[in-house]
Amino acid sequence: MAPGTRPTSPYLASGFYDRALAAGRHRDIVGGRWDETARAQMACLSAEGMQPQHRLLDIGCGALRLGHKAVALLDPGHYWGTDASLALMRRGWEAELSPDLQSRLPLPQLVEDAGFAFPGLPADFDFAIAFGVFTHLPAAMLRPALTNLRHHLRSQGKLLLTVFLCPEGHAGRLAQPDGVVTHSDRPPWHRPASAIAEDAAVTGFSCAWRDRQLPRGQRLCVLSLA
Ligand SMILES: C[S@@+](CC[C@H](N)C(=O)[O-])C[C@H]1O[C@@H](n2cnc3c(N)ncnc32)[C@H](O)[C@@H]1O
C-alpha cells in the first residue's frame, strides 16, 4: 500500500494484528463488547434453529468471541473458525477457552483464510455466520465469498450475515442506530439492502432480513441456498 493511502479495511493496516496482540488486546481487535456481542450472536443462531448436533462455520471468527460460547453448546468438533489472522484465533483459543473447551475445539479447525476460500473445510455445515466481518470489507469481497461458501453448506444450510444498511441511493456518511458512523467509500461500510440481495441472488442464495437489534446497529440477513 502506498504511504498515506487509507486501507480498505482496518485489518489491512500494516502490523495491525502484531501490535494489538503484543499489547494483549485480542478482545479489542474484534471490537470489544465481548459478552454482549457473543450473546447476541448465540441468540441469532438459536433463533435460526442451531442445536448441539449441528456444525457451525464462524467466518472471520477473530479471538473466538462467539466461539467461546458456541463451542460450549455444540457437540465436540462441530465448531470451525476462519480468519485472516491465525495468531488472533490461537490467542483466543489459549486465553478464552477453558481446558475442557479447548478439548472440544481441535486447533486445526481454526483455519487462516483471508480470501474466503475455505481451504480444506468440510462440505456439510448446517450454519455459517459472518458477524461484523463484511461490515469492514469492500463490497466486492462478498460475492466471491458467497460463491465459495456454497460448496461448504448443506442444502438446508444458512449463512447469518451482518451488514450496515443505507437507504437506496444514499451517498456519503450515515449514523447507524447505535451511533456508529458508516460510509460508502471506506470502512465501516454501508450498502443498500438491494445490493446485498443482488449479491445473494447472483451467487444462488435467497436472502431474508430479520428485525433484531444488534450491537452497533448492524442488520442481520439470513441467506439460504435458493
Ligand atoms: C469486527 S471483527 C469480528 C470478529 C468475530 N466475527 C466476532 O464477532 O467476534 C472482524 C474480524 O474479521 C477478520 N477479518 C478481516 N478481514 C478478513 C478477511 N479478509 N478474511 C477473513 N477474516 C477477516 C478480522 O481479523 C476480525 O477477526
The ligand as an SDF file (V2000), in Angstrom:
LIG
                    3D

 27 29  0  0  0  0  0  0  0  0999 V2000
  -15.1500   -6.9940   13.9900 C   0  0  0  0  0  0  0  0  0  0  0  0
  -14.2180   -8.4630   13.9950 S   0  0  0  0  0  0  0  0  0  0  0  0
  -15.4810   -9.6700   14.2730 C   0  0  0  0  0  0  0  0  0  0  0  0
  -14.9330  -10.9840   14.7260 C   0  0  0  0  0  0  0  0  0  0  0  0
  -15.9680  -12.0570   15.0440 C   0  0  0  0  0  0  0  0  0  0  0  0
  -16.8220  -12.3440   13.9120 N   0  0  0  0  0  0  0  0  0  0  0  0
  -16.7750  -11.6470   16.2390 C   0  0  0  0  0  0  0  0  0  0  0  0
  -17.9140  -11.2330   16.0770 O   0  0  0  0  0  0  0  0  0  0  0  0
  -16.2210  -11.6840   17.3220 O   0  0  0  0  0  0  0  0  0  0  0  0
  -13.7920   -8.7020   12.2760 C   0  0  0  0  0  0  0  0  0  0  0  0
  -12.9670   -9.9450   12.0480 C   0  0  0  0  0  0  0  0  0  0  0  0
  -12.7880  -10.1340   10.6350 O   0  0  0  0  0  0  0  0  0  0  0  0
  -11.4910  -10.5940   10.4130 C   0  0  0  0  0  0  0  0  0  0  0  0
  -11.1210  -10.2900    9.0280 N   0  0  0  0  0  0  0  0  0  0  0  0
  -10.8290   -9.0960    8.4930 C   0  0  0  0  0  0  0  0  0  0  0  0
  -10.5370   -9.2180    7.1860 N   0  0  0  0  0  0  0  0  0  0  0  0
  -10.6690  -10.5330    6.8890 C   0  0  0  0  0  0  0  0  0  0  0  0
  -10.5180  -11.3170    5.6920 C   0  0  0  0  0  0  0  0  0  0  0  0
  -10.1510  -10.7530    4.5360 N   0  0  0  0  0  0  0  0  0  0  0  0
  -10.7270  -12.6420    5.7640 N   0  0  0  0  0  0  0  0  0  0  0  0
  -11.0870  -13.2270    6.9340 C   0  0  0  0  0  0  0  0  0  0  0  0
  -11.2440  -12.5480    8.0970 N   0  0  0  0  0  0  0  0  0  0  0  0
  -11.0550  -11.2260    8.0680 C   0  0  0  0  0  0  0  0  0  0  0  0
  -10.6480   -9.8590   11.4370 C   0  0  0  0  0  0  0  0  0  0  0  0
   -9.4080  -10.4750   11.6860 O   0  0  0  0  0  0  0  0  0  0  0  0
  -11.5750   -9.8820   12.6470 C   0  0  0  0  0  0  0  0  0  0  0  0
  -11.3500  -11.0020   13.4410 O   0  0  0  0  0  0  0  0  0  0  0  0
  1  2  1  0
  2  3  1  0
  2 10  1  0
  3  4  1  0
  4  5  1  0
  5  6  1  0
  5  7  1  0
  7  8  2  0
  7  9  1  0
 10 11  1  0
 11 12  1  0
 11 26  1  0
 12 13  1  0
 13 14  1  0
 13 24  1  0
 14 15  1  0
 14 23  1  0
 15 16  2  0
 16 17  1  0
 17 18  1  0
 17 23  2  0
 18 19  1  0
 18 20  2  0
 20 21  1  0
 21 22  2  0
 22 23  1  0
 24 25  1  0
 24 26  1  0
 26 27  1  0
M  CHG  2   2   1   9  -1
M  END
$$$$
